[in-house]
Amino acid sequence: MEEFFQQLTNGLAVGGIYALIALGYTMVYGVLKLINFAHGDLFTIGSYLGLTLLTSLALTDRLGPAAGIAVLALMVMGLVALVGALLERMAYRPLRQSPRLSAVVSALGASIFFSNTVMLIYGARFQVYPQGILPKTAIELFGLYIPLVRVLILGSSVVMMVALYTFIQRTKIGTAIRAAAIDQDAARLMGIDVNRVILLVFLIGPALGGAAGLMVGLHYGQINFTMGWVYGLKAFTAAILGGIGNIPGAMVGGLLLGVIEALGAAYLSVAWKDAIAFGVLIFILIVRPTGLLGERVAEKV
Amino acid sequence: MRNRMLIYGAVAVALAVSPLFLNAYWTDVLNNIGLYAALGLSLNLIVGHAGLFNLGHAAFYAVGAYTAAILNTHFHIPILVLMPLCGLTAGLFALIVARPIIHLRGDYLCIVTIGVGEIVRIALINNVFGITGGANGIFGIARPNLFGWVVRKPHEFFYLIWGFVAVTAFFFHRLENSRFGRALNYLREDETAAEGSGIDTAHYKLMAFVLGAAWAGMVGNIYAAKMTIIAPESFSFWESVIMFTLIILGGSGSIPGVLLGAFLVVGLPEVFRGFTNARMMIFGAAMIAMMIFRTGGILPARPRRYTVPDRHLAEESA
């Protein structure tokens, strides 16, 4: 039973990371109906930028661990958001009116471009985050030792997700995003600048993905230029699991996938861990393609 | 029409004599291009004609290659004799996998096929059923033997591989104009209208998927014969991406387009090997630029015109 709860906390921490990345997929899919294959690589970029800024600016030494990490996170999120906006402008905006297939290929091209750029700059080897930035303490709770890092990761993911949800639900700009997701032409007629909405989506999603990349670096210590692909695919699975285009769905899906994977690895097989996630993906698409929280919509003809 | 046939003929002749002037390395590059050309043509039936996004084609290629490798190393059946069997197993696997998912909408199908591809790769790495050899794969596959002629050198493989490409191109060209091919094209253009005019869309989609996968299985057999060693990393997601990309860049639905795409996607990175690290970065950027400036690919499929013979018009007016 104890192992079960240990795995559960681990799963929730990883799930928080998946959920953060999944938000980027789900927002882009909601507005543009496009799988942004390059999103996982934005996550990688966040991870590498985090490492560079951490070592070159020595923020944690100057400001202390808590403030240092917070400032670092804001810088990474800002920079990755800029990369995301650039991606939208260069690779997706010119293809708004083109067939679906072209946008998919453009997204794959962007993914190849980003991952190889990272490899060119940092090299193909694993890079290591400096150890000892986050305290290695653990919290004792009902006889369980939960590492503080996991609590921090889950906590900050949940805070970011709730902030995003409130922003989308309560503000005028959030309403504009939701309107553009439902019907771009109608939104335009209502005076919404759809181009700006899409740009905003490509600022918020990558910012959250970049934050997730920083978390992975701080938590696991090792990063590689190809890791964005696997994380991206799993996060996309999470988005589908929750119901794509649905923000609370991405959160639930991410956490659920993290837990399923951790328990699957513990009780079934570690070697098949990745296959379990994809098995879940296929199962959910066969049984309930709209996801857990998605509504069944009639197909337009 | 005459001009085009002339150009294709000239290209074919130039290609046929090229091994005489090339060293082993560049002949091998041509062989790789040939393998991807055959894979591209098989995927083109699924993506270009039926309009189904399949980003997991490497899985069926892998099933074919592993079928050949396992049967050859265990039972010493000559590798090329296994060709139909490789097609059959890959096709059967595709049938089982695709049956429940074929109805999914474009992007969803795309993501499921990625999932299938990854599961197959992980299964191969984990030595599924204890016969795939795990991460090291299978080695010691026998050289192909054609009536006593043992194919060994790249120059010899060239004719085997490109002969198969020619057969493939001919087969899919004939298929394009058949009842089956035309049904697929209606389906791609407008599924609802196709359904309305009595085409069993689910059946045709599934058949296109299975046939394309079976063909990829046969290419897998040739790949196993050429390499004599196969490993899971040869069938990763990026293989599927290469196949997908060469179709879209060359011109989806167009056979000359797919062949040209294979040359560009597989050949150009070899030509630019001097830029070792930057070439894939440039490749990614080129993919984006290509989509922006020439959406239909370099040699897009030409819309086919069907004309009603005068006889019918005369009957109607009479």
Interface residues (C-beta under 8 A of the other chain):
Chain A: Y29 K33 I35 M90 A91 P94 L95 S98 P99 R100 L101 S102 A103 V104 V105 S106 L108 G109 A110 S111 I112 F113 F114 N116 T117 M119 L120 W229 L233 F236 T237 I240 S269 A271 W272 D274 A275 F278 G279 L281 I282 L285 I286 P289 E299 V301
Chain B: V47 F53 P100 I101 L104 R105 G106 D107 Y108 C110 I111 V112 I114 G115 V116 E118 I119 I122 A123 I125 N126 T192 F237 V241 F244 T245 I248 L249 S252 N277 A278 M280 M281 F283 G284 A285 A286 M287 I288 M290 M291 I292 T295
